[in-house]
Amino acid sequence: MFNLNALVRTNIRTLKPYSSARDEFKGEANIFLDANENSLGSPLVKWYNRYPDPLQLKVKEKIAFIKKIPVDQIFLGNGSDEAIDLLYRCFCEPGIDEVVIFPPTYGMYEVSANINNVKLNRVPLTEQFQLDLEALEQAIKPSTKIIWICSPNNPTGNSIDKEAIEMILNNFDGLVVIDEAYINFSRQKSWLSDLQDYPNLVVLQTLSKAWGLAGIRLGMAFASSEIIGYLNKVKPPYNISEPVQELAIKALDEIGQVNDMIVILVNERQNLVTSLLQQKEVLKIYPSDANFLLVKFKDALGLYKYFVDQGIVVRDRSNVLLCEGCLRITVGTPQENSKLLESLNSFNQ
Ligand SMILES: Cc1ncc(COP(=O)(O)O)c(C=O)c1O
């Protein structure tokens, strides 16, 4: 049986969180002398002298409308990376608790585990880049608190089968985090609509990919209001700056433009696949539900270096488990993709 109170670290359950000036005063006022800000304002930009809304209500209202998830089930972080770290800090007792990841996958689950001194159990994906449920069963212990699933997965690009995830959600009493950073490029449905069915489900999304805003650092976690409450308790009081909140509010009004961008990038992904398949250096292109392709080359390392000499940087994954000989290539603009193909054409000539 899932029991959130038993899952959360004792010190976090009993933590009295920082109460900021902006938390304590809720109402209308003209004169703010409660937060030791500079009342004159900066000579550079007068309007950023105040601390931002600690719980980013206006941003969350926009997200709630778009995603059809209540405001109290949304956490906003300085990138999803902040949510990943906070999940460790809220739910994993350093030196005691454990988590499971399915490599090859996004690197921060491991780095954050190491930072928080939490033991990591690796259950490699199958050759088809799907979950190995038998191996997972062996890896789960009473101290396993979180299972990290990335779907679509980075760096393989594929989505993880729904039935396997359902099996885990139904049988694991810890948290199941599904990182949907690339969901907008996928044909698969988001797990957001399943939140009410699974008290142990946490869904991560981000403005860094489809929304085109990696520079502002805004990540989202969606879960039960109780889980979100713990993340809010532990986060730094003002973790999302005022300019970021303002930009996010503007961006979230432009969902039409974002959908247009997604169409362009997904088309461009297909064009890139078609062109790459004609290249003799290419051995295999893995199916992608994301804005990147995992491609196996005859000489991945040689090609990587050649691209760098041409001013093109791709991600060398040739030493990563199950990705031997592979480069991960982000879908660029049509011009960037042409340059990449031109460069590939001239390799070994
Ligand atoms: C699977 C996955 N999750 C999360 C992130 C990081 O997202 P953010 O920019 O919101 O921290 C990345 C970035 O590459 C990613 O690939």
The ligand as a Tripos MOL2 file, in Angstrom:
@<TRIPOS>MOLECULE
LIG
   16    16     1     0     0
SMALL
NO_CHARGES

@<TRIPOS>ATOM
      1 C1         15.0740   13.7760  -19.9970 C.3       1 LIG1
      2 C2         15.4370   15.1360  -19.5360 C.ar      1 LIG1
      3 N1         14.9140   15.6070  -18.4070 N.ar      1 LIG1
      4 C3         15.2170   16.8330  -17.9580 C.ar      1 LIG1
      5 C4         16.1040   17.6330  -18.6410 C.ar      1 LIG1
      6 C5         16.4660   18.9670  -18.0790 C.3       1 LIG1
      7 O1         15.3880   19.8090  -18.1560 O.3       1 LIG1
      8 P1         15.4820   21.2770  -17.5870 P.3       1 LIG1
      9 O2         16.1010   22.1120  -18.6510 O.co2     1 LIG1
     10 O3         14.0370   21.6140  -17.3310 O.co2     1 LIG1
     11 O4         16.2950   21.2310  -16.3240 O.co2     1 LIG1
     12 C6         16.6950   17.1880  -19.8230 C.ar      1 LIG1
     13 C7         17.6310   18.0330  -20.5440 C.2       1 LIG1
     14 O5         18.2920   17.6760  -21.4690 O.2       1 LIG1
     15 C8         16.3470   15.9000  -20.2780 C.ar      1 LIG1
     16 O6         16.8910   15.3910  -21.3930 O.3       1 LIG1
@<TRIPOS>BOND
     1     1     2 1
     2     2     3 ar
     3     2    15 ar
     4     3     4 ar
     5     4     5 ar
     6     5     6 1
     7     5    12 ar
     8     6     7 1
     9     7     8 1
    10     8     9 2
    11     8    10 1
    12     8    11 1
    13    12    13 1
    14    12    15 ar
    15    13    14 2
    16    15    16 1
@<TRIPOS>SUBSTRUCTURE
     1 LIG1         1 GROUP 0 **** ****
